[in-house]
Amino acid sequence: MWISQFTLIALSTIFGVLTLAETIDHPVRCRYVKGDAQWPDEGIWKRELPGVVNTPVRVNASSTDYTLFAKGVVDVQNAVKFAAKYNVRLTITNSGSDFLGRCDAGSGLWLAVGNLKGLRVHQDIHAAYESPPLNYSADPVSTANFIGPDRFDDAYVSFGTGVTAQELNDALAKSGLFAIGSAYGGVKVAGGYSLSGGHGPFSSKYGLASDNIISYKLITPTGSILTANLNTNTDLFWALRGGGSGFGIIIEATMKAHPTPLISMIRFWIRTTDPNDMVSIFGPSAYIMGKLVELNRRGVQGYFYIYPNTVWGYFLTADGDAGIETLKRMFDPLFGDIGDEFEATINKPIVTYANFDNYKQFFDWRFKERISPSGLEPAKSRGLSALDSRLLGEEHLSSRELARALKEAMPTSQGGQLRGHLVGGGAVVKRGEEMGAVNPAWRRAFVHLIASGSRPNATSLKVLAPEMGCYLNECSPRETHWKQTMFGSSYNRLYTIKQKYDPKGVLWSTPSVGADDYFLDGHRLCKTPPDAVQYNPYGFPPATDNNVTVSGGPGYSSLPASQEEAEREGPRLGTWN
């Protein structure tokens, strides 16, 4: 449909809204939606996209019109070509874990690529680069090959875009290896996770997921198959390593595989003496965070969770940094000091230690999620998540204003929490922009802190760290000044690459590079007129029509009540001391 004249009225909104100051006299191109005369009839859909089905209607939520489950590369190519040929909207879903809802839409075609599996382990980088295409229908775990221990140090792994973090590490464990993946077994590593950077339990030691990728195979918005690495399509490879989705549809990735380490862990729990005291926990929380840079430089990484009256977490060390006695030398003084300084308002910290023999043993204990290989995985979408976040550097963690900022950022709703990720520093800050387009704020960050709950607001953290930004996959859906906050100085170069590989916006989503080149009129996606005036004083990203919402994280009712209970719960899996 061509729109020759229209006026959009400025609206009060939490998202960016396009506003035209005057009537537009030239046409604006829009995607067709069901009901338009040009919309392809069902016979065309079924004939040109074998296997396509009607997307089930959702209750009180929008959805696409059709869904195609890709069983091979040809299905992906057909979907891209169909969307371009008939001018219909195309949306990609993989694991469906996107907190910002970019993997779902209110019209057009939903392409589910989560069934493209297959996996191959390589003994060195030359074998990785020369590897033939994978069998994308093969189960990645049962068909995984084995390489001997003499090949550990230069090992790599190629895997289909539908391979989960659980499947990846189940397969690599056969060879005594592991790879960087998410802190949840069901996330697909090659998709939006690694494309946006991707942090995990040991990214401090080994780098972000995008730092570990050495090659991608993808389908372009024109339907061609491309390889992108340091030798071929280098501009695209730079963009894919941290610049987010929208440059192509990943079908395969190759990344570094590391020898599985010995792992040691400390867990801790601190509560306020008075459970109704919703103020005193922020002092000890800030005290712990103030020590994290020093601990990180000694090989520590991990996670912590702050609630209105509780802080708990677990920290990890690996290989040469591992060992319970080593952890005790680092943490016993820390928790002793906390107990002394905040004795009047908190209970004595509960602290336990444990060892793991390898990465898989730890991962299965904390994150296990095995998807059955039988049948097609369903198309999924998590929906828009209620969160806000900030990356924090050394100066922010040592700031005297940190406790106040934590208190102000704490969501007040039931289950509200601040989720701390000590996943930066180390190898993350040692990598430069040549490693890819990941938000440069990562190269200064030690902690990624998320406010999660109903209507979270991390403004106080942004005031504390105004020069930083957020992790692209875990920013607020209504992030202000989104281009700078999500992409930093990488944005302009990313936009140039986006225009080269997807000038027609076939792979549009929001927020993503070039998102404001288009806007939504209901469920109809339209090209932004070149002389349109943006009434968007806060710099919100363009609106989405994904109206499926998810609120905050789990509560803390299951935390141990005593030192004895914590020790009974374990884990006791490691066999080494």
For each residue, the residues with C-beta under 8 A, 3 or more apart:
1: 30 32 36 38 524
2: 27 28 29 30
3: 6 27 28 30 526
4: 25 26 27
5: 23 24 25
6: 3 20 23 24 28
7: 20 22 23 24
8: 17 18 19 20
9: 19
10: 17 19 535
11: 17 19
12:
13: 16 17 540 543
14: 478 540
15: 477 478 540 541 542 543 544
16: 13 516 534 536 539 540 541 542 543
17: 8 10 11 13 519 535 536 543
18: 8 519 528 532 534 535 542
19: 8 9 10 11 532 533 534 535
20: 6 7 8 23 24 529 532 533
21: 533
22: 7
23: 5 6 7 20
24: 5 6 7 20 28 529 531 532
25: 4 5
26: 4 529
27: 2 3 4
28: 2 3 6 24 526 527 528 529
29: 2 526 527
30: 1 2 3 521 524 525 526 527
31: 87 88 89 107 108 524 525 526
32: 1 36 38 39 86 87 88
33: 36 39 89 107 108 522 523 524
34: 39 65 107
35: 39
36: 1 32 33 39
37:
38: 1 32 86 87
39: 32 33 34 35 36 86 88
40: 44 45 86 88
41: 44 45
42: 45 46
43: 46 47
44: 40 41 47 48 86
45: 40 41 42 48 49 52 66
46: 42 43 49 50 52
47: 43 44
48: 44 45 78 82
49: 45 46 52 66 68 78 79 82 109
50: 46 78
51: 68 69 71 75
52: 45 46 49 66 67 68 109
53: 66 67 68
54: 65 66 67
55: 63 64 65 66 67 110 379
56: 63
57: 63
58: 61 62 63 548
59:
60:
61: 58 547 548
62: 58 105 106 107 523 545 546 547
63: 55 56 57 58 104 106 110
64: 55 67 89 91 104 105 106 107 108 109 110
65: 34 54 55 107 108 109
66: 45 49 52 53 54 55 108 109 110
67: 52 53 54 55 64 109 110 111 112 379
68: 49 51 52 53 75 78 79 109 110 111 112
69: 51 75 112 115 376 379
70: 75 76 79 111 112 113 115 116
71: 51 75 115 116 136 137 376
72: 75 76 116 136 137
73: 76 77 116 136 219 225 251
74: 77 78
75: 51 68 69 70 71 72 78 79
76: 70 72 73 79 80 111 113 116 219 249 251
77: 73 74 80 81 219 223 225
78: 48 49 50 68 74 75 81 82 223
79: 49 68 70 75 76 82 83 90 109 111
80: 76 77 83 84 90 219 220 221 222 223 249 506
81: 77 78 84 85 222 223
82: 48 49 78 79 85 86 88 109
83: 79 80 86 87 88 89 90 108 109 506
84: 80 81 87 221 222 223 504 506
85: 81 82
86: 32 38 39 40 44 82 83
87: 31 32 38 83 84
88: 31 32 39 40 82 83 107 108 109
89: 31 33 64 83 105 107 108 109 508 525
90: 79 80 83 108 109 111 506 507
91: 64 103 104 105 108 109 110 111 509
92: 103 111 113 245 249 507
93: 96 103 104 110 111 112 113 114 379 380 381
94: 103 112 113 114 161 162 188 191 192
95: 114 164 186 187 188 191 193 380
96: 93 103 104 114 379 380 381 382
97: 184 186 187 188 192 193 382
98: 101 102 103 192 381 382 473
99: 382 384 385 387 473 474 477
100: 384 385 473 475 477 511 544
101: 98 104 381 382 383 384 385 477 544 546 548
102: 98 192 245 509 510 511 512 544 546
103: 91 92 93 94 96 98 192 381 382 509
104: 63 64 91 93 96 101 110 381 383 546 548
105: 62 64 89 91 108 110 523 545 546
106: 62 63 64 522 523 545 546 547
107: 31 33 34 62 64 65 88 89 523 524 525 545
108: 31 33 64 65 66 83 88 89 90 91 105
109: 49 52 64 65 66 67 68 79 82 83 88 89 90 91
110: 55 63 64 66 67 68 91 93 104 105 379
111: 67 68 70 76 79 90 91 92 93 249
112: 67 68 69 70 93 94 115 377 378 379
113: 70 76 92 93 94 116 161 162 191 249 250 251
114: 93 94 95 96 161 162 188 377 379 380
115: 69 70 71 112 137 162 376 377
116: 70 71 72 73 76 113 136 160 161 162 251 252
117: 136 137 138 139 140 159 160 162 163 167 373
118: 134 135 136 137 138 140 143 159 160 163 252
119: 134 138 140 141 143 144 157 158 159 160 163 167 168 171
120: 131 134 144 145 157 158 159
121: 144 145 146 147 155 156 157 171 172 175 177 257
122: 125 127 128 131 147 155 156 157 158 254
123: 127 147 151 154 155
124: 127 128 151 154 155 156
125: 122 128 129 154 156 214
126: 129 130
127: 122 123 124 130 131 156
128: 122 124 125 131 156 158 214 215 254
129: 125 126 214 215 229 231
130: 126 127
131: 120 122 127 128 158 254
132:
133: 217 252
134: 118 119 120 138 158 159 160 252
135: 118 138 143
136: 71 72 73 116 117 118 160 162 251 252
137: 71 72 115 117 118
138: 117 118 119 134 135 143
139: 117 142 143 373
140: 117 118 119 143 144 159 160 163 167 168 170 171
141: 119 144 167 170 171 373
142: 139 373
143: 118 119 135 138 139 140
144: 119 120 121 140 141 171 172 174
145: 120 121
146: 121 174 175
147: 121 122 123 151 155 175
148: 151 175
149: 152 176
150:
151: 123 124 147 148 154 155 175
152: 149 155 175 176 177 259
153: 259
154: 123 124 125 151
155: 121 122 123 124 147 151 152 175 177 256 257 258 259
156: 121 122 124 125 127 128 214 254 255 256 257
157: 119 120 121 122 168 171 172 177 179 254 255 257
158: 119 120 122 128 131 134 215 252 253 254
159: 117 118 119 120 134 140 163 168 171 189 190 252 253 254
160: 116 117 118 119 134 136 140 163 190 251 252
161: 94 113 114 116 188 190 191 249 250 251 252 253
162: 94 113 114 115 116 117 136 188 377
163: 117 118 119 140 159 160 167 168 188 189 190
164: 95 167 168 185 186 187 188 189 369 371
165: 168 169 181 182 184 185 186 187 188 189 200 363 367 369
166: 169 170 185 186 363 367 368 369 370 371
167: 117 119 140 141 163 164 170 171 370 371
168: 119 140 157 159 163 164 165 171 172 179 181 189
169: 165 166 172 173 178 179 181 359 360 363
170: 140 141 166 167 173 360 370
171: 119 121 140 141 144 157 159 167 168 174
172: 121 144 157 168 169 175 177 178 179 257 260
173: 169 170 176 177 178 260 358 359 360
174: 144 146 171
175: 121 146 147 148 151 152 155 172 257
176: 149 152 173 259 260 358
177: 121 152 155 157 172 173 257 258 259 260
178: 169 172 173 257 258 260 261 358 359 360 363
179: 157 168 169 172 189 212 255 256 257 258
180: 189 198 200 202 203 206 207 208 209 212 255 256 258
181: 165 168 169 187 189 193 198 200 209
182: 165 185 187 189 193 198 199 200 209 367
183: 199 200 201 303 366 367
184: 97 165 187 367 369
185: 164 165 166 182 363 367 368 369 370
186: 95 97 164 165 166 369 371
187: 95 97 164 165 181 182 184 193
188: 94 95 97 114 161 162 163 164 165 191 193
189: 159 163 164 165 168 179 180 181 182 193 194 198 209 253 255
190: 159 160 161 163 193 194 216 250 252 253
191: 94 95 113 161 188 194 195 245 250
192: 94 97 98 102 103 195 196 244 245 473
193: 95 97 181 182 187 188 189 190 196 198 209 473
194: 189 190 191 197 198 209 210 213 241 253 255
195: 191 192 198 210 240 241 242 243 244 245 250
196: 192 193 210 242 243 244 245 438 471 472 473
197: 194 208 209 210 242 438 439 442 471 472 473
198: 180 181 182 189 193 194 195 203 208 209 210 473
199: 182 183 203 208 209 421 423 424 428 448 471
200: 165 180 181 182 183 203 209 423
201: 183 301 302 303 316 362 363 366 423
202: 180 205 206 261 301 316 318 359
203: 180 198 199 200 206 207 208 209 301 423 424 427 428
204: 296 300 301 422 423 424 425 426 427 428
205: 202 299 301 318 426 427
206: 180 202 203 211 212 256 258 427
207: 180 203 211 212 427 428 431 435
208: 180 197 198 199 203 211 212 242 428 431 438 442
209: 180 181 182 189 193 194 197 198 199 200 203 212 213 255
210: 194 195 196 197 198 213 240 241 242 435 436 438
211: 206 207 208 241 427 428 431 435 436 438
212: 179 180 206 207 208 209 255 256
213: 194 209 210 216 240 241 253 254 255
214: 125 128 129 156 229 230 254 255 256
215: 128 129 158 227 228 229 237 253 254
216: 190 213 227 228 229 237 240 248 250 252 253 254
217: 133 225 226 227 228 250 251 252 253
218: 225 226 228 240 247 248 249 250 251
219: 73 76 77 80 223 224 225 226 248 249 251
220: 80 223 224 225 226 248 501 502
221: 80 84 248 501 502 504 506 507
222: 80 81 84
223: 77 78 80 81 84 219 220
224: 219 220
225: 73 77 217 218 219 220 251
226: 217 218 219 220 232 233 236 248
227: 215 216 217 232 233
228: 215 216 217 218 232 233 234 236 237 240 248
229: 129 214 215 216 232 233 234 237
230: 214 234 237
231: 129 234
232: 226 227 228 229 237
233: 226 227 228 229 236 237
234: 228 229 230 231 237 238
235: 238 239 497 500
236: 226 228 233 239 240 247 248 497 501
237: 215 216 228 229 230 232 233 234 240 241 436
238: 234 235 241 243 436 437 493 497
239: 235 236 243 247 436 437 493 494 497 498 513
240: 195 210 213 216 218 228 236 237 243 247 248 250 436 437
241: 194 195 210 211 213 237 238 435 436 437 438
242: 195 196 197 208 210 435 436 437 438 439 442 472 490
243: 195 196 238 239 240 247 436 437 438 487 490 494 497 513
244: 192 195 196 472 486 487 494 512 513
245: 92 102 191 192 195 196 507 509 512
246: 498 502 507 508 509 512 513 514
247: 218 236 239 240 243 497 498 501 502 507 513
248: 216 218 219 220 221 226 228 236 240 501 502 507
249: 76 80 92 111 113 161 218 219 507
250: 113 161 190 191 195 216 217 218 240 253
251: 73 76 113 116 136 160 161 217 218 219 225
252: 116 118 133 134 136 158 159 160 161 190 216 217
253: 158 159 161 189 190 194 213 215 216 217 250
254: 122 128 131 156 157 158 159 213 214 215 216
255: 156 157 179 180 189 194 209 212 213 214
256: 155 156 179 180 206 212 214
257: 121 155 156 157 172 175 177 178 179
258: 155 177 178 179 180 206 261
259: 152 153 155 176 177
260: 172 173 176 177 178 358 359 360
261: 178 202 258 318 319 322 358 359
262: 318 319 322 355 356 357 358 574 576
263: 316 317 318 322 355 356 358 359 361 362 574
264: 316 317 318 322 323 324 326 327 353 354 355 356 574
265: 302 314 315 316 327 353 354 355 356 362
266: 314 315 327 331 351 352 353
267: 312 313 314 351 352 353 354 566
268: 312 313 314 331 335 349 350 351 352
269: 310 311 312 349 350 559 560 566
270: 281 284 310 311 312 338 346 347 349 350
271: 275 281 309 310 346 347
272: 275 277 280 281 309 310 345 346 347
273: 277 344 345 346 347
274: 277 309 345
275: 271 272 309
276: 309
277: 272 273 274 280 281 309 345
278: 281 308 309
279: 282 407
280: 272 277 283 284 309 342 345 346
281: 270 271 272 277 278 284 285 306 307 308 309 310 311 346
282: 279 285 286 306 403 404 406 407 410
283: 280 286 287 341 342 345 403
284: 270 280 281 287 288 311 338 341 342 346
285: 281 282 288 289 304 306 311 403 406 418
286: 282 283 289 290 402 403 406
287: 283 284 290 291 337 338 341 342
288: 284 285 291 292 304 311 334 338
289: 285 286 292 304 397 402 420 447
290: 286 287 397 398 402
291: 287 288 294 295 334
292: 288 289 295 296 300 397 422 446 447
293: 296 297 394 397 398 425 446
294: 291 297 298
295: 291 292 298 300 315 330 422
296: 204 292 293 299 300 301 422 424 425 426 446
297: 293 294 425 426
298: 294 295 321 330
299: 205 296 317 318 320 321 426
300: 204 292 295 296 315 316 317 321 330 422
301: 201 202 203 204 205 296 315 316 317 422 423 425 426
302: 201 265 313 314 315 316 422
303: 183 201 313 314 315 419 420 421 422
304: 285 288 289 311 312 313 314 315 420 422
305: 311 312 313 417 418 419 420 553 556
306: 281 282 285 310 311 406 410 417 418 420
307: 281 310 311 416 417 555 556
308: 278 281 410 412 416
309: 271 272 274 275 276 277 278 280 281
310: 269 270 271 272 281 306 307 556 559
311: 269 270 281 284 285 288 304 305 306 307
312: 267 268 269 270 304 305 556 559
313: 267 268 302 303 304 305 420
314: 265 266 267 268 302 303 304
315: 265 266 295 300 301 302 303 304 327 331 422
316: 201 202 263 264 265 300 301 302 362
317: 263 264 299 300 301 321 322 323 326 327
318: 202 205 261 262 263 264 299 321 322
319: 261 262 322
320: 299
321: 298 299 300 317 318 326
322: 261 262 263 264 317 318 319 326 355
323: 264 317 326 327 577
324: 264 327 328 353 354 355 577
325: 328 329
326: 264 317 321 322 323 329 330
327: 264 265 266 315 317 323 324 330 331 353
328: 324 325 331 332 353
329: 325 326 332 333
330: 295 298 300 326 327 333 334
331: 266 268 315 327 328 334 335 351
332: 328 329 335 336 351
333: 329 330 336 337
334: 288 291 330 331 337 338
335: 268 331 332 338 339 349 351
336: 332 333 339 340
337: 287 333 334 340 341
338: 270 284 287 288 334 335 341 342 346 349
339: 335 336 342 343 346 348 349
340: 336 337 343
341: 283 284 287 337 338
342: 280 283 284 287 338 339 345 346
343: 339 340 346
344: 273
345: 272 273 274 277 280 283 342
346: 270 271 272 273 280 281 284 338 339 342 343 349
347: 270 271 272 273
348: 339
349: 268 269 270 335 338 339 346
350: 268 269 270 560 562 563 566
351: 266 267 268 331 332 335 563
352: 266 267 268 563 566 567
353: 264 265 266 267 324 327 328
354: 264 265 267 324 570 571 572 573 574
355: 262 263 264 265 322 324 573 574 575 576 577
356: 262 263 264 265 359 361 362 365 571 573 574
357: 262 361 573 574 575 576
358: 173 176 178 260 261 262 263 361 362
359: 169 173 178 202 260 261 263 356 362 363
360: 169 170 173 178 260 363 364
361: 263 356 357 358 364 365 573 574
362: 201 263 265 316 356 358 359 365 366 573
363: 165 166 169 178 185 201 359 360 366 367 368
364: 360 361 367 368
365: 356 361 362 368 571 573
366: 183 201 362 363
367: 165 166 182 183 184 185 363 364
368: 166 185 363 364 365
369: 164 165 166 184 185 186
370: 166 167 170 185
371: 164 166 167 186 377
372: 375
373: 117 139 141 142
374:
375: 372
376: 69 71 115
377: 112 114 115 162 371 380
378: 112
379: 55 67 69 93 96 110 112 114
380: 93 95 96 114 377
381: 93 96 98 101 103 104 546 548
382: 96 97 98 99 101 103 385 548 550
383: 101 104 546 548 549 550
384: 99 100 101 477 544 546 547 548 549 550
385: 99 100 101 382 452 477 549 550 551
386: 452 453 454 455 456 549 550 551 552
387: 99 450 451 452 456 474 476 552
388: 409 450 451 456 457 458 475 476 479
389: 448 449 450 451 458 461 470 471 474 475 476
390: 448 449 458 461 462 464 465 468 469 470
391: 424 439 441 442 444 445 447 448 449 465 468 469 470 471
392: 396 397 445 446 447 448 449 461 464 465 468
393: 396 397 444 445 446 465 468
394: 293 397 398 444 446
395: 398 399
396: 392 393 399 402 464 465 468
397: 289 290 292 293 392 393 394 402 446 447
398: 290 293 394 395 402
399: 395 396 402 405 464
400:
401: 404 405 464
402: 286 289 290 396 397 398 399 405 406 464
403: 282 283 285 286 406 407
404: 282 401 407 408 460
405: 399 401 402 408 409 460 461 463 464
406: 282 285 286 306 402 403 409 410 418 460
407: 279 282 403 404 410 460
408: 404 405 459 460
409: 388 405 406 418 449 451 456 457 458 459 460 461
410: 282 306 308 406 407 416 417 418 451
411: 416 417 451 452 453 454 455 456 457 552
412: 308 416 453
413: 416 453 454 455 551 552
414: 453 454 555
415: 453 551 552 553 554 555
416: 307 308 410 411 412 413 451 452 453 454 456 552
417: 305 306 307 410 411 451 452 453 552 553 556
418: 285 305 306 406 409 410 449 450 451 452
419: 303 305 449 450 452 553
420: 289 303 304 305 306 313 447 448 449 450
421: 199 303 447 448 449 450
422: 204 292 295 296 300 301 302 303 304 315 425 446 447
423: 199 200 201 203 204 301 428 447 448
424: 199 203 204 296 391 428 429 442 445 446 447 448
425: 204 293 296 297 301 422 428 429 445 446
426: 204 205 296 297 299 301 429 430
427: 203 204 205 206 207 211 430 431
428: 199 203 204 207 208 211 423 424 425 431 442 443 445
429: 424 425 426 442 443 444 445 446
430: 426 427
431: 207 208 211 427 428 435 443
432: 435 443
433: 436 437 440 443 490
434:
435: 207 210 211 241 242 431 432 438
436: 210 211 237 238 239 240 241 242 243 433
437: 238 239 240 241 242 243 433 487 490 493 494
438: 196 197 208 210 211 241 242 243 435 442 472 490
439: 197 242 391 442 469 470 471 472 486 487 488 490
440: 433 443 444 469 488 489 490
441: 391 444 445 467 468 469 470 488
442: 197 208 242 391 424 428 429 438 439 445 471
443: 428 429 431 432 433 440
444: 391 393 394 429 440 441 468
445: 391 392 393 424 425 428 429 441 442 448 468
446: 292 293 296 392 393 394 397 422 424 425 429
447: 289 292 391 392 397 420 421 422 423 424
448: 199 389 390 391 392 420 421 423 424 445 471 474
449: 389 390 391 392 409 418 419 420 421 458 461
450: 387 388 389 418 419 420 421 458 474
451: 387 388 389 409 410 411 416 417 418 456 457 458 461
452: 385 386 387 411 416 417 418 419 456 552 553
453: 386 411 412 413 414 415 416 417 456 551 552 553
454: 386 411 413 414 416 551 552
455: 386 411 413
456: 386 387 388 409 411 416 451 452 453 476 552
457: 388 409 411 451
458: 388 389 390 409 449 450 451 461 462 476
459: 408 409 462 463
460: 404 405 406 407 408 409 463 464
461: 389 390 392 405 409 449 451 458 464 465
462: 390 458 459 465 466
463: 405 459 460 466
464: 390 392 396 399 401 402 405 460 461
465: 390 391 392 393 396 461 462 468
466: 462 463
467: 441
468: 390 391 392 393 396 441 444 445 465
469: 390 391 439 440 441 484 485 486 487 488
470: 389 390 391 439 441 474 475 476 479 485 486
471: 196 197 199 389 391 439 442 448 474 475
472: 196 197 242 244 438 439 475 486 487
473: 98 99 100 192 193 196 197 198
474: 99 387 389 448 450 470 471
475: 100 388 389 470 471 472 479 482 485 486 511
476: 387 388 389 456 458 470 479
477: 15 99 100 101 384 385 511 541 544
478: 14 15 540 541
479: 388 470 475 476 482 485 486 511 540 541
480: 485 538 539 540
481: 484 485 538 539
482: 475 479 485 486 511 539 540 541
483: 486 487 491 539
484: 469 481 487 488 491 539
485: 469 470 475 479 480 481 482 488
486: 244 439 469 470 472 475 479 482 483 511
487: 243 244 437 439 469 472 483 484 490 491 494 513
488: 439 440 441 469 484 485 491
489: 440 492
490: 242 243 433 437 438 439 440 487 493 494
491: 483 484 487 488 494 495 513
492: 489 495 496
493: 238 239 437 490 496 497
494: 239 243 244 437 487 490 491 497 498 513
495: 491 492 498 499 513 514
496: 492 493 499 500
497: 235 236 238 239 243 247 493 494 500 501
498: 239 246 247 494 495 501 502 513 514
499: 495 496 502 503 514
500: 235 496 497 503
501: 220 221 236 247 248 497 498
502: 220 221 246 247 248 498 499 505 506 507 514
503: 499 500
504: 84 221
505: 502 508 514 517 518 525 527
506: 80 83 84 90 221 502
507: 90 92 221 245 246 247 248 249 502
508: 89 246 505 512 514 515 517 518 525
509: 91 102 103 245 246 512 515
510: 102 515 541 542 543 544
511: 100 102 475 477 479 482 486 515 541 542
512: 102 244 245 246 508 509 515
513: 239 243 244 246 247 487 491 494 495 498
514: 246 495 498 499 502 505 508 517
515: 508 509 510 511 512 518 541 542
516: 16 519 528 534 541 542
517: 505 508 514 527 528
518: 505 508 515 525 526 527 528 542
519: 17 18 516 525 526 528 542 543
520: 523 524 525 526 542 543 544 545
521: 30 524 526
522: 33 106 545
523: 33 62 105 106 107 520 545
524: 1 30 31 33 107 520 521
525: 30 31 89 107 505 508 518 519 520
526: 3 28 29 30 31 518 519 520 521
527: 28 29 30 505 517 518
528: 18 28 516 517 518 519 532
529: 20 24 26 28 532
530:
531: 24
532: 18 19 20 24 528 529
533: 19 20 21
534: 16 18 19 516
535: 10 17 18 19
536: 16 17 539 540
537:
538: 480 481
539: 16 480 481 482 483 484 536
540: 13 14 15 16 478 479 480 482 536
541: 15 16 477 478 479 482 510 511 515 516
542: 15 16 18 510 511 515 516 518 519 520
543: 13 15 16 17 510 519 520
544: 15 100 101 102 384 477 510 520
545: 62 105 106 107 520 522 523
546: 62 101 102 104 105 106 381 383 384
547: 61 62 106 384
548: 58 61 101 104 381 382 383 384
549: 383 384 385 386
550: 382 383 384 385 386
551: 385 386 413 415 453 454
552: 386 387 411 413 415 416 417 452 453 454 456
553: 305 415 417 419 452 453
554: 415
555: 307 414 415
556: 305 307 310 312 417 559
557:
558:
559: 269 310 312 556
560: 269 350 563 565 566 569
561: 565
562: 350 565 566
563: 350 351 352 560 566 567
564: 567 568
565: 560 561 562 568 569
566: 267 269 350 352 560 562 563 569
567: 352 563 564 570
568: 564 565
569: 560 565 566
570: 354 567 573
571: 354 356 365
572: 354
573: 354 355 356 357 361 362 365 570
574: 262 263 264 354 355 356 357 361
575: 355 357
576: 262 355 357
577: 323 324 355
